[in-house]
Amino acid sequence: MILYGIDQQKSVVSVISKVEVLGYHKLTADNKQKLERLFQVLPILSISDAIIEQAISLRQQHKMSLGDAMIAATALFPDLKLATANVKDFDWIENLEVINPV
């Protein structure tokens, strides 16, 4: 999942997305190498206390995975757009713009 700035000229990624993608147990060596190169060029957003509190609030409102809650919360704080093929898991979150890049 990639996060876009309002002007869509700057892409960033949540540190949680990096963990999820590179930690995928079926990731091929070739795909891992490509993704590692991607993570070298994209700025990676770390997790703040405010993001943690927002993720807690999201999980209290709706059943969702910890990773999805952290990624959504990361996108909400700097007012970013979330690009994911998994749109349906995020469509209930108010003030979160989700884009399906596929």
Backbone torsions as a table, in degrees:
resi	resn	phi	psi	omega
1	MET	NA	129.7	-179.6
2	ILE	-114.0	144.7	179.3
3	LEU	-107.7	137.8	-179.5
4	TYR	-116.1	142.0	172.7
5	GLY	-68.7	164.4	-178.1
6	ILE	-53.1	-41.1	-178.3
7	ASP	-83.5	-1.3	178.3
8	GLN	58.7	16.4	178.1
9	GLN	-92.4	-11.6	-179.1
10	LYS	-129.2	120.2	176.7
11	SER	-101.4	143.1	176.6
12	VAL	-137.3	169.5	179.1
13	VAL	-137.1	143.9	175.8
14	SER	-75.6	144.1	176.4
15	VAL	-58.8	-28.7	177.9
16	ILE	-66.3	-40.4	176.5
17	SER	-61.8	-39.7	178.4
18	LYS	-60.9	-45.1	178.9
19	VAL	-63.2	-45.8	-178.9
20	GLU	-62.8	-46.4	-175.5
21	VAL	-69.7	-51.3	-177.6
22	LEU	-73.9	-20.1	178.7
23	GLY	-88.0	-1.4	-179.2
24	TYR	-62.8	124.2	-172.2
25	HIS	-68.9	-17.0	179.2
26	LYS	-104.7	15.0	-179.0
27	LEU	-69.1	126.6	179.0
28	THR	-76.2	158.9	179.7
29	ALA	-60.9	-39.8	179.8
30	ASP	-64.6	-47.6	178.9
31	ASN	-65.1	-36.5	178.4
32	LYS	-61.7	-44.0	-180.0
33	GLN	-62.4	-44.0	178.8
34	LYS	-62.9	-44.1	-179.3
35	LEU	-67.3	-38.2	177.6
36	GLU	-61.7	-38.2	176.4
37	ARG	-64.6	-40.4	177.5
38	LEU	-60.5	-45.4	-178.9
39	PHE	-68.7	-19.0	176.3
40	GLN	-75.3	-28.1	-176.9
41	VAL	-98.8	-24.0	178.9
42	LEU	-86.9	135.7	172.5
43	PRO	-63.1	140.0	-178.9
44	ILE	-109.8	123.0	179.4
45	LEU	-85.2	127.3	177.4
46	SER	-85.7	178.3	-175.6
47	ILE	-101.2	128.7	176.7
48	SER	-104.7	170.6	175.7
49	ASP	-61.7	-36.2	179.4
50	ALA	-65.4	-39.2	177.3
51	ILE	-65.4	-41.0	178.1
52	ILE	-61.1	-45.0	179.5
53	GLU	-63.1	-39.7	178.3
54	GLN	-65.7	-41.5	178.8
55	ALA	-62.6	-40.2	176.8
56	ILE	-60.6	-45.8	179.7
57	SER	-61.0	-43.1	179.0
58	LEU	-61.9	-42.7	-178.6
59	ARG	-70.2	-27.4	176.5
60	GLN	-72.3	-27.2	-178.2
61	GLN	-84.8	-28.4	-169.4
62	HIS	-156.7	141.7	177.2
63	LYS	-68.3	121.0	178.4
64	MET	-156.6	158.2	-179.8
65	SER	-69.6	157.7	177.9
66	LEU	-60.6	-43.5	179.9
67	GLY	-60.6	-46.7	178.9
68	ASP	-62.5	-40.1	179.1
69	ALA	-63.7	-42.0	-179.8
70	MET	-67.5	-40.7	179.8
71	ILE	-67.1	-44.5	178.4
72	ALA	-62.3	-44.2	179.8
73	ALA	-63.1	-37.8	177.7
74	THR	-62.6	-41.2	-180.0
75	ALA	-69.0	-33.0	-176.6
76	LEU	-70.4	-34.0	-173.2
77	PHE	-71.1	-49.6	176.9
78	PRO	-89.5	14.8	178.3
79	ASP	59.2	57.2	179.5
80	LEU	-102.3	163.3	172.6
81	LYS	-97.5	142.1	-178.9
82	LEU	-101.3	122.3	176.8
83	ALA	-102.2	117.0	-179.2
84	THR	-157.1	149.0	173.6
85	ALA	-80.1	-9.2	-176.7
86	ASN	-96.9	52.0	-173.2
87	VAL	-61.2	-40.5	-173.2
88	LYS	-61.1	-26.3	179.2
89	ASP	-75.4	-12.0	-176.3
90	PHE	-118.9	-6.4	-171.5
91	ASP	-67.2	-13.3	-179.6
92	TRP	-86.9	-10.4	-173.9
93	ILE	-83.8	116.7	179.8
94	GLU	-66.1	141.2	177.9
95	ASN	69.6	12.8	175.8
96	LEU	-112.6	117.0	178.0
97	GLU	-90.6	123.7	-177.7
98	VAL	-114.4	131.9	-179.4
99	ILE	-118.6	132.1	175.0
100	ASN	-95.0	109.7	-176.4
101	PRO	-79.4	-6.2	-175.0
102	VAL	-88.5	NA	NA
